[in-house]
Structure formats: C-alpha cells, structure tokens
Amino acid sequence: MHEASEAESGMTRIAAVHGALAPYRHTQSEITDMVARTCLPAGADRRVLDRLHRNARVRTRHMVLPLDGYGELNGFGDANDVFIGAAVDLGAEAVRGALRTAGLTPTDVDLLMFTSVTGVATPSVDARLIGRLGMRPDVKRLPIFGLGCVAGAAGVARLHDYLVGRPDQVAVLLSAEFCSLTFQRDDATPANLVATGLFGDGAAAVVAVGDGRAATGPEVIDTRSRMYPGTEHVMGWDIRGSGFRVVLDPAVPDVVREYLADDVHDFLAEHGLKPKDVAHWVCHPGGPKVLEAVSSTLSLPDHALDVTWRSLAAVGNLSSASVLHVLRDTMEQERPEPGTPGLMLAMGPGFCCELVLLRW
C-alpha cells in the first residue's frame, strides 16, 4: 500500500471479533413450513412462498424461539420482552468471547457501543450488561437504533472515530439482532415473505483498540459514509401495533448498481488502490440479488465474496451482526497475509452505505 495519508495518522486495530447465534437451529424448509402456517391464509397456494424461500440461498438459520413459539407471541410487547432477554444473554456471551480472545477483561473497556434494529429497551441493553459483565461504572455507553444492516460496518467506523482521539483506550461494539421476532403473522405480502426467508437471529462483538495499545488483528485505515438521495422508501420498518413491519423495496439491487461502484472506486483511489488490489472483501450478506449486484458493479473475481455467500447459506442475514460474522470468518478462516488490504462494506436503511478500509 502507499505511504500513510493524513487519514491514516491514527490507527485503530480490531483485536477480536466473536459471534454468537440464537439457540434454535432449523433448516430452511422447516422455517418455510412454519411461515406457511402462520402467514398464509388457510388453503392458500404456497408456491410463491416456496420459490422466494428457495431463492434466498439459505440452508439453515438460528432462531431465538422454537418454531411453535412464534404463534404464542401476543403482539409487540411479548416479542420485545423476548428481544430484551435474548439480547442481554447472547450479548453477554459475545462480549465475553471477544474480550477473552483479545486478552482483555471487562474492566479494560472504556466505551461500549450497542446496536440493534429488532427491538427496543430503556434502560438500553448496554446498560443492562454493565453489571452483568463486571464493567467499570464509568464506562461510556452509546446505544444506537435505526441503522439496520449497515450498523455492523458503521459501528466499526465509529469505534475508529472514537479511538483515533483516545489511542490508549479500548472500545467494544455489540450487535444483537433477533429478526425472527419481527416476522408478521397473517401477512402474505412479498416483503414479509422475503424477510421470513432471509433473516436469522444472532449477535457479534468487536473489540478495538487505539494505536497506543499492542494488539494483533487488522488495522482500520479509513472509513467512508454515504447517503443516497431520495431512497428513504427503499428499506426500513413501518411500526405498527403488531411490531416492526418490514419495508423492503425490490429496487435495492438497482440502488446498489447505481451508486456503489463510484463510491468504492473514489474511496480506494484516495489510498492509491483499485478494487483489484483488495485482497479480502468483507461484505454484508444482504441477499442473493444484492450480492450479485455488488459483484457485478465492482467487477469482482468469481470467488471474492465466497465468505459472505457461505455465511448467508449457514445462518442467513443477521442484519447488523452479519458483516461482523463475515469479518470474524475472514480473520479465522482466510488468515489474510500481513499488509494486504481489505474492504468492509454494508448497506442499510437511509438508503446508505458504509465503507471501512482495512489492512492486515
């Protein structure tokens, strides 16, 4: 890579990433059968549902409840209560695992950032974890809601922003997403059927340190945020008495094709790089059509997104936690060569994109 630019004057290192999955693992066909029972009218033709779930290219997913438990939820309140309990339990597991891998303890943490888009809590989930994990009472907290799938990459970027000015500190990002709790019963709209075939439940935690601390793991070199005009309708929630009703426009891949290439090319060019120089693509598994759009618009080699495709097949789309699982898998399975560049990218409601340039 080129010599350090002004943007690279303060480095952040990702010391560890730990993923955790919800306890109930089901095959895609089992979940499809559950959705047919709960979302389709009695006697309805389920061929469209079967096709949408088959085309998601998901083999298995983890869910926070057994399949027959979703029919017992009585509205948004019940679902949100499950979210809070699961986010605290799985979140604690993820943070403990990441700190252990990094060789740190809960009392070393100076900032705890929490993100989710599948439930709400006050006190926030991060507040509920402070005593449980044994963190210092002066730890800084930053709960974030609303970023959706982009929040994993955006969270890493914001950890970097924080640590550049505090190079001796330790910051943790926790993502906990329980997408199955947002599936809408008696809703046979295409958006709901697509969501029920794509999204799963899980958490992930990232430990990052400033350049005043010794650690292994990739460096965060620079970040870039982009909002795309007139795209607020593309992705998000309609919040109703029944909970979070998904907004998922079929135009998402078109937005990717229109904007992503210019953003990636411009961002990399500032560091003397081109897409062909990127050794590892840490891409959020937004779904087959989105991944195909990313690959085609960036002219990526055939196997550039293999880690992402494997994650999609194994656990589905975990919203903000997914790109962090892909980051972990890249670090543990691919074992990148030291000094090679990587690009972490995710997109989400806004519609927006977040890019994080890495160097192993």
C-alpha positions in Angstrom: 0.0 0.0 0.0 1.0 3.6 -0.3 2.6 5.7 2.4 0.2 6.8 5.2 -2.0 9.7 4.4 -3.4 12.2 6.8 -6.5 10.0 7.2 -4.2 7.2 8.4 -2.4 9.2 11.1 -4.4 7.5 13.9 -4.8 3.8 13.5 -7.3 1.5 15.2 -6.7 -2.2 15.4 -9.5 -4.8 15.6 -8.3 -7.0 18.3 -11.0 -9.6 18.3 -14.5 -10.5 16.9 -16.8 -13.0 18.5 -20.1 -14.3 17.0 -22.9 -15.9 18.9 -26.0 -17.5 17.4 -29.5 -18.0 18.8 -30.2 -21.4 20.3 -32.7 -23.0 17.9 -31.3 -24.1 14.6 -33.7 -25.0 11.8 -33.4 -25.9 8.1 -34.9 -23.5 5.6 -37.6 -26.0 4.7 -38.7 -26.2 8.3 -38.9 -22.5 8.6 -40.8 -22.3 5.3 -43.4 -24.7 6.6 -43.8 -22.5 9.8 -44.3 -19.4 7.7 -46.9 -21.1 5.5 -48.9 -22.0 8.6 -48.6 -18.5 10.2 -48.5 -16.1 7.3 -50.6 -17.5 4.5 -54.4 -17.7 4.5 -55.9 -21.2 5.1 -55.8 -23.2 1.9 -53.6 -20.7 0.1 -51.3 -21.7 -2.8 -47.8 -21.6 -1.3 -45.8 -21.9 -4.5 -44.7 -18.2 -4.3 -43.6 -18.6 -0.7 -41.6 -21.8 -1.6 -39.9 -20.0 -4.5 -39.0 -16.9 -2.5 -37.5 -19.0 0.3 -35.7 -21.3 -2.1 -34.2 -18.4 -4.0 -32.8 -16.9 -0.7 -30.0 -19.5 -0.9 -30.2 -20.0 2.8 -29.8 -23.6 4.1 -30.2 -23.1 7.9 -30.9 -20.4 10.3 -30.8 -19.9 14.1 -33.9 -18.5 15.9 -34.5 -17.3 19.4 -37.6 -19.4 19.9 -38.7 -22.9 18.9 -40.8 -22.7 15.7 -44.1 -23.4 17.6 -43.3 -20.5 20.0 -43.9 -17.7 17.5 -47.6 -18.4 17.3 -47.8 -17.9 21.0 -46.5 -14.4 21.0 -49.2 -11.9 21.8 -48.2 -8.8 19.9 -45.3 -6.4 20.0 -44.9 -6.3 23.8 -44.4 -10.1 24.1 -41.9 -10.1 21.2 -40.0 -7.2 22.6 -39.7 -8.8 26.1 -38.2 -11.8 24.3 -35.8 -9.5 22.5 -34.6 -7.8 25.7 -33.8 -11.1 27.5 -32.1 -12.6 24.4 -30.1 -9.5 23.6 -28.7 -9.4 27.2 -27.9 -13.2 27.3 -26.4 -13.5 23.8 -24.8 -10.1 24.0 -23.0 -11.1 27.2 -21.8 -14.3 25.5 -20.5 -12.3 22.5 -18.7 -9.6 24.5 -17.1 -12.1 26.9 -15.9 -14.2 24.0 -14.4 -11.2 22.2 -12.7 -9.9 25.3 -11.2 -13.3 26.1 -9.9 -13.6 22.5 -8.3 -10.1 22.8 -6.7 -11.0 26.1 -8.7 -8.3 27.9 -11.1 -8.1 30.8 -14.4 -6.3 31.1 -12.8 -3.6 33.4 -10.5 -2.7 30.5 -13.4 -1.4 28.4 -13.7 2.4 28.1 -16.6 2.5 25.6 -19.5 0.1 25.0 -21.5 0.7 21.8 -24.7 -1.3 21.3 -26.7 -1.5 18.1 -29.8 -3.3 17.1 -32.9 -2.7 14.9 -35.1 -5.6 16.0 -36.2 -4.4 19.5 -36.1 -1.5 21.9 -35.2 -1.2 25.6 -34.8 1.5 28.2 -32.6 1.1 30.2 -30.8 0.1 27.0 -29.2 -3.4 26.5 -25.7 -2.0 27.0 -26.8 -0.6 30.4 -28.1 -3.9 31.5 -24.8 -5.6 30.6 -22.5 -3.3 32.7 -23.2 -5.0 36.0 -23.6 -8.5 34.5 -20.2 -8.3 32.8 -18.4 -6.6 35.6 -17.5 -3.4 33.6 -16.4 -0.3 35.4 -19.2 2.1 36.5 -17.5 4.9 34.5 -17.6 3.0 31.2 -19.1 5.2 28.4 -22.2 3.8 26.6 -23.6 4.5 23.2 -26.8 2.7 22.2 -27.8 3.1 18.5 -31.1 2.2 16.9 -32.2 2.6 13.3 -29.1 1.8 11.2 -30.2 -1.7 10.4 -28.0 -3.9 8.3 -25.4 -1.2 7.8 -24.7 -0.9 11.6 -22.0 -3.5 11.8 -19.7 -1.7 9.4 -20.9 1.8 10.7 -20.2 0.7 14.3 -16.7 -0.4 13.5 -16.2 3.0 11.7 -17.5 4.9 14.8 -15.2 2.9 17.1 -12.4 4.0 14.9 -13.5 7.7 15.1 -13.5 7.4 18.9 -10.2 5.7 19.3 -8.3 8.0 17.0 -8.6 10.6 19.7 -8.1 8.2 22.6 -5.3 5.9 21.4 -4.8 4.3 24.9 -8.4 3.1 25.2 -10.5 0.0 24.5 -13.8 0.2 22.7 -16.4 -2.6 22.2 -19.2 -2.8 19.6 -22.0 -5.2 20.3 -24.7 -6.1 17.8 -27.7 -8.2 18.8 -30.4 -8.9 16.2 -33.5 -11.1 16.6 -35.1 -10.7 13.2 -37.5 -13.6 13.6 -39.4 -11.6 16.3 -40.3 -9.1 13.6 -41.9 -11.6 11.2 -45.6 -10.6 10.8 -48.3 -13.2 11.2 -51.1 -13.2 8.7 -49.1 -11.1 6.4 -48.6 -12.6 2.9 -47.1 -9.5 1.3 -44.0 -10.2 -0.8 -41.8 -8.1 1.6 -42.8 -10.2 4.6 -42.4 -13.5 2.8 -38.9 -12.4 1.5 -37.9 -11.4 5.1 -39.1 -14.6 6.6 -36.9 -16.5 4.1 -33.8 -14.5 4.6 -33.2 -13.2 8.1 -32.0 -15.0 11.2 -31.0 -14.3 14.8 -27.6 -13.7 16.3 -25.1 -11.4 17.9 -21.5 -10.3 17.5 -19.0 -8.3 19.4 -15.9 -6.4 18.2 -13.1 -5.3 20.5 -11.0 -2.5 19.0 -8.0 -0.7 20.5 -6.2 2.5 19.7 -2.6 2.6 18.4 -1.3 3.2 21.9 -2.1 -0.4 22.8 -0.4 -3.5 21.4 -2.8 -6.0 19.6 -3.0 -8.3 16.7 -5.7 -8.1 14.0 -6.4 -5.9 11.1 -6.0 -2.1 11.2 -8.8 0.3 10.3 -7.1 2.7 7.9 -10.0 4.9 6.9 -13.8 5.0 6.7 -16.5 6.5 4.4 -20.2 7.1 4.9 -22.6 7.7 2.0 -26.3 8.6 2.0 -28.2 8.2 -1.3 -30.8 10.9 -2.2 -34.5 10.1 -2.5 -34.1 6.5 -1.2 -35.8 6.7 2.2 -38.6 4.4 1.0 -36.3 1.6 0.0 -35.7 -0.2 3.3 -36.9 0.2 6.9 -39.8 -0.5 9.3 -43.4 0.5 9.4 -44.0 0.4 13.1 -47.5 -0.9 14.0 -49.3 -2.4 16.9 -48.0 -5.8 15.8 -44.4 -4.6 15.8 -41.9 -3.9 13.1 -43.4 -4.5 9.6 -40.6 -4.7 7.1 -40.2 -2.3 4.2 -38.1 -3.9 1.5 -38.3 -2.5 -1.9 -37.3 -4.7 -4.9 -35.3 -1.7 -6.1 -32.5 -2.3 -3.6 -30.2 -4.0 -6.1 -30.8 -1.2 -8.6 -29.7 1.4 -6.0 -26.5 -0.7 -5.4 -25.8 -0.7 -9.2 -26.4 3.0 -9.5 -24.2 4.2 -6.6 -21.8 1.7 -5.1 -19.1 1.5 -7.8 -18.3 5.2 -7.8 -18.2 5.3 -4.0 -15.8 2.3 -3.8 -13.6 3.5 -6.6 -13.3 7.0 -5.2 -12.6 5.8 -1.7 -10.0 3.3 -2.7 -8.3 5.8 -5.1 -7.7 8.1 -2.2 -5.4 5.4 -0.8 -3.7 4.5 -4.1 -5.9 1.4 -4.6 -8.3 -0.1 -7.1 -10.8 -2.9 -6.5 -8.4 -5.4 -8.0 -5.9 -4.6 -5.2 -8.4 -5.6 -2.4 -7.4 -9.0 -1.2 -10.4 -9.6 1.1 -13.9 -8.3 0.7 -15.8 -8.3 4.0 -19.3 -7.8 2.6 -22.7 -7.9 4.4 -24.8 -10.7 3.1 -27.8 -8.7 2.1 -29.3 -11.4 -0.1 -28.5 -13.1 -3.4 -29.7 -10.2 -5.6 -27.8 -7.6 -3.6 -24.6 -9.7 -3.6 -24.9 -10.3 -7.3 -25.3 -6.5 -7.8 -22.2 -5.8 -5.6 -20.2 -8.4 -7.5 -21.2 -7.2 -11.0 -21.0 -3.4 -10.4 -17.5 -3.8 -8.9 -16.4 -6.4 -11.5 -15.2 -8.7 -8.7 -13.4 -12.0 -9.3 -15.6 -15.1 -9.1 -14.7 -16.1 -5.5 -14.3 -12.6 -4.0 -17.5 -12.9 -1.9 -17.2 -16.6 -1.0 -17.0 -16.0 2.7 -20.2 -13.9 2.5 -22.0 -16.4 0.5 -21.1 -19.2 3.0 -22.3 -17.1 5.9 -25.6 -16.4 4.1 -26.1 -20.1 3.5 -25.2 -21.2 7.0 -27.1 -18.5 9.2 -29.0 -16.2 6.8 -28.9 -12.4 7.1 -28.4 -11.4 10.7 -28.9 -7.7 10.0 -26.2 -5.6 11.6 -24.4 -8.7 13.1 -23.9 -10.4 9.7 -21.0 -8.4 8.4 -19.3 -8.9 11.8 -19.7 -12.6 11.4 -18.1 -12.3 7.9 -15.3 -10.3 9.4 -14.7 -13.0 12.0 -14.8 -15.7 9.4 -12.3 -13.8 7.2 -9.9 -13.4 10.1 -10.2 -17.0 11.3 -10.7 -19.0 8.1 -8.9 -16.9 5.4 -6.0 -15.8 7.5 -5.0 -12.9 5.3 -1.4 -12.1 4.6 0.0 -9.3 6.7 0.0 -6.0 4.9 -2.8 -6.9 2.5 -5.8 -4.5 2.1 -9.4 -5.5 2.8 -12.7 -3.6 2.4 -15.6 -4.0 4.7 -18.9 -2.8 3.3 -22.5 -2.8 4.2 -25.7 -1.0 3.2 -28.9 -0.3 5.0 -31.9 2.0 5.7 -31.4 5.5 4.6 -30.6 4.2 1.9 -26.9 4.3 2.8 -23.5 2.7 2.5 -20.6 2.4 4.9 -17.1 1.5 3.8 -14.2 0.6 6.1 -10.7 0.2 4.6 -8.7 -2.5 6.5 -5.0 -3.6 6.4 -4.0 -6.9 7.8 
